[in-house]
Amino acid sequence: MLEVKNLRKTYGDFTAVQGISFSLKPGDIFGFIGSNGAGKTTTIRMLATLLEPTSGTATLNGVDVVDQPMEIRRMIGYMPDFFGLYDDVKVWEYLDFFASIYGVSQRDKVIDEVLELTDLTIKKDAFVQSLSRGMQQRLCLARCLVHDPKLLLLDEPASGLDPRARAELKELIAELGRMGKIIIISSHILPELSDFCNSVGIIERGNLLAFGDVASVVRSIRPTKQINIEVLGDPDPAARFFASQTATRLGECSGNKLTIEFDGDESEQVELLKKALANEIKILSFAEDTANLEDVFMKLTTGAVS
Amino acid sequence: MQVIDLKRLRRTYFGNATATRDQRVQLRGSKAVVLFTLYLIIMALVLYIAYDSAIGYSSRSLATAQSNLQGFYWATIACLGVVVTIVAPAVGAFAIVTERQRRSLDLVFSAPVEPKFYLVGKLISAYRYVWLLLILALPFCAVSVTLGGTTWIQLFITFLLFSFYGLICVAFGLLLSSMSSRPIPALCWTYCAIGAYWFFTFYLAMTGFMAISGFGGSSSSPFSNVSFFTALCPLTFPFQGGQSTLILGREFPIWLVSIVEHLLVIKIIILAAGSIMSPSDGREIKSLRIHGLIYFGVVAVLIGWGVSAGAQAAFSSGPTLTNPTQNVSSIFGRALAGVLCVTGICIVPYLSTFGQNDYRRFRFNGLFNIRKMFTGTVAGNLPYLITFALVGVVGFLAGTTADLGSVRSFGPTGTRVKITGASLLLQPMFLIYLLLALGIWTLMWSCGILSAAKHQNISRARTVSLFSLVAIALVPTFFLSIISPESLEKVEGLWKLNIIASLFCNVDYSGYAAIHGVALLVISAILIGSLQSRLRKLTPTEPR
C-alpha cells in the first residue's frame, strides 16, 4: 500500500510540488499525467528517495521514504526518463551489478528470469550499447525487477519508442500489474495510459488536479452523458422531441446531426431510444460520446508550468 | 551499542559489486591491451636510457658499479612514481563525475547503497589497477635486483608503499570527483590536491630530516630514528625498507607506520567524499566529524610536542634570555594561532555557509544547536567549529606537556623556566595569540554567514567566503610588501594593518596581535549584527 500525504517540495521560493496526496494498493497501475515541468518527475524522485520532501509524508507498506530510505529502496524499482547505461558492459553484467547491490541471492537464476520476462534472453551476452532503444528500455525495466520490488516508478518509459516497442512495453507493464505490483507510470501519451492504467492523476504546477480510476476522472469533468444522434431528413422534429424529454438537454445542432446531454442510466438510455423510434424519429445513429483522458487533460489543465 | 554487521562488511570489502563491474570494464577489449603495451614500451625506453647512463660509461670499480646500479634502481622507482602520480588521480577523478554525467549515479543510489560501499568499490578497483601497473613494471625492477641495485624485500616494500600512495591519489580523485560536475575540472583540482599533498609531506619529511640531524631537538624525541611524518613522503619510499622508528620507546618498521598513516589519510578523505555524497544527517557526516576531531587532536598533540622540542633545543643553545617565560609563551602562542588559522581556512568557509547546490540543500535551521553538532545541518556547524578549535587547543597543550611524562624546561643554565600546557593558559602572551586566532575564526565564520545570506547557491557562498578571507588576510601582505619599505620580519609602518603579520615574525608583536584580535571580534559582531534582519527572514525550518 502506497500512501502519499501532502507531499511538498520547494526550492527556495519555487514550489515544484504543492502538497499532493493519493493512495494506491497492490495491482494498481497509476498513470501520472502532466505537462513538462508539472512536477511528475519531482514527485517520482521523492518517492524514489532521491529527493527529500520539504514536507508531507509518503509511506510504502508503512515504511516512510524519509525515515527509512534504505528500506524503501529495497521495495522500489525506479526507472528514470533516461537510460543511465554503462558502456562496455554486457547485458547480464549490467543486471548482475544491480542484483549484487540489491543483495539478491541466486543472481544467475534471477537474471535469467527477468531477461525472459522482458524478452531479452537472446541478448544476454550482448553489450548494452549495441541494443536498440526499445531493448535498452526493456533492459532498464529488467534492472528495476531484479530485486522483485513492490512499487515500480516508471518515468516516461515509452518516450522515443516505436509503436511495436511501445505495445510490447505496455503489455509488459500490464503483466507486472497483474503480478500485484504497484506501478506509477508518467507519460505524455494519454490514450495509451487509459488502456492499461486503472487509476490516473493529473498534475499541473505541482497540484494534483484530479485523481481516481479513469472512469470517475472522466465523469468528474462531464457528469452527464453526451449522446450524438444522426437523423434522416429534417432534424427539427427530432430536436423538438429530445428537448421535451425529461433528463435530456438539447445541445448542438448541425445539419442532420444533433447532440444531447442525457442524465440517466443505461436502461433509461435504451428507453429514450425506444421512445424516439416509437415517435417516428428516423434515427440513423444513436451513440454515446465517451470522453477520454485527453479531453479530461485538456479541460483540466491550462498548459501552464511551474 | 552498534553491532558490527559482518555480512555488510564482507559485501563492502570482499564482494563489492562496484569494484567487480569497474574491473570488468577496465580490462575489457583491445583498449586495455594497447594502453598497457604503450606503458611497457615507454617504461622500457626510459629505463634503457637510465641504465645506459648509469652503467655504460664508468663501471670501473665495484663500488662505482654498485652506486650506479642503485642510481638505476632509483630511476626505475622514480618512473613508477611518476606513472602512479599521473594515472591514479585520473582513475579517481573520472570515477564519479563520469557516472554523474551519464546519470547512472541516480540508478545506483536508488538502490540500497551507501556512499561508503560505492566509494570503497571504486577504491578497490583502482587499487587493483595500480597494482597491475606496478606488476607490469616488475621485470624492469627485477633487473635492479639481479644486478645488485636493491633486494627483493626492499623492492616489495617500495611497491607496497607506492600502491598505498596510489590509493591516496585515487581517494583525492574521488573526493574532488564527488564535488565536481565536469571531468576536466575534477582532474585539474585532483592534480592540484596531489601537488599540495607532495608539498606538505615533503615539508614534513624535511622537518623530520632536520630533527634527525639535530636541528629540531631530537634528543628526547619519541620518534628518534626517523620522523613519524617522514613516512608519508613518496620520496622516502625507496629508503623506508631497512629503517625503523621509535614510538613511545618501542621500535617499529617505518614502512609499517607509513602504511598505517596512509590508511588513516585515505579513511579521512573517503569519509569526506562520502559525506558529500550522503544526504544530510547521514552516517558518513557523523563519522567524518568524529574522525576530524580525533585526527585534529592527534595532529595538535604532535605539533605541540614538536614545537616544544624545537623550542627547548633553540633555547638551550641560544643566548641568555631576559624574560624566558614571555619568550616561550609567545612562541607557543604564535605556533598554535598559526595552526588554528591554517586549519580554519580549510574548514570554516565550508561549515559556515548554507544554501542549495545542484544536488543538495543545506537548510538554515538556526545558528547554534549543540544537538545537531554531528548532523551536518547548519545549526550544528558552529558548535562543531567551537569543539574543533577546543580540541586543537587542548591537544596542543597536551603535546607541549607530554614529553614522556616529564615537565619541560627551557633556557640555558641560570635562566631555566619550567612550563606545562596548563601553565601556558595563565600566560598573557599566549592568551593574546589565542585571542587573535579567535578573532580570525570569528571573522571567517561571519564572512561565511554573510555570503550565505547573500547567495542562495552554497558553492558560490563558499567561494565568496574563501576569497574574501584570502583578500582580507593574504592580499594585503603582497600589497603592503610593494608599498611599504618594511619587511615582514619587522611589523612596522603599514604592516601593522596586516592581521596575520604578527604570526609570522621572529620577534614578538603581541601588542598588535591583541589589537587585531579585538578589532576582528568587533568587526565580526558588526557583520553579524547587520545580518540580524536577514537571518530572521530565514525562518529556521526542519525538513519535516
Chai-1 contact restraints between the chains, C-beta under 6 A:
chainA,res_idxA,chainB,res_idxB,connection_type,confidence,min_distance_angstrom,max_distance_angstrom,comment,restraint_id
A,G12,B,Q456,contact,1.0,0.0,6.0,A-B,restraint_1
A,A48,B,S110,contact,1.0,0.0,6.0,A-B,restraint_2
A,L50,B,D106,contact,1.0,0.0,6.0,A-B,restraint_3
A,L50,B,S110,contact,1.0,0.0,6.0,A-B,restraint_4
A,E52,B,P543,contact,1.0,0.0,6.0,A-B,restraint_5
A,M70,B,P112,contact,1.0,0.0,6.0,A-B,restraint_6
A,R73,B,A111,contact,1.0,0.0,6.0,A-B,restraint_7
A,R73,B,P112,contact,1.0,0.0,6.0,A-B,restraint_8
A,R74,B,P112,contact,1.0,0.0,6.0,A-B,restraint_9
A,Y78,B,S110,contact,1.0,0.0,6.0,A-B,restraint_10
A,F82,B,R103,contact,1.0,0.0,6.0,A-B,restraint_11
A,G84,B,R103,contact,1.0,0.0,6.0,A-B,restraint_12
A,G84,B,S104,contact,1.0,0.0,6.0,A-B,restraint_13
A,G84,B,L107,contact,1.0,0.0,6.0,A-B,restraint_14
A,D88,B,V25,contact,1.0,0.0,6.0,A-B,restraint_15
A,D88,B,R28,contact,1.0,0.0,6.0,A-B,restraint_16
A,F97,B,A17,contact,1.0,0.0,6.0,A-B,restraint_17
A,F97,B,R21,contact,1.0,0.0,6.0,A-B,restraint_18
A,S100,B,A17,contact,1.0,0.0,6.0,A-B,restraint_19
A,I101,B,A17,contact,1.0,0.0,6.0,A-B,restraint_20
A,I101,B,A111,contact,1.0,0.0,6.0,A-B,restraint_21
A,I101,B,V113,contact,1.0,0.0,6.0,A-B,restraint_22
A,Y102,B,A111,contact,1.0,0.0,6.0,A-B,restraint_23
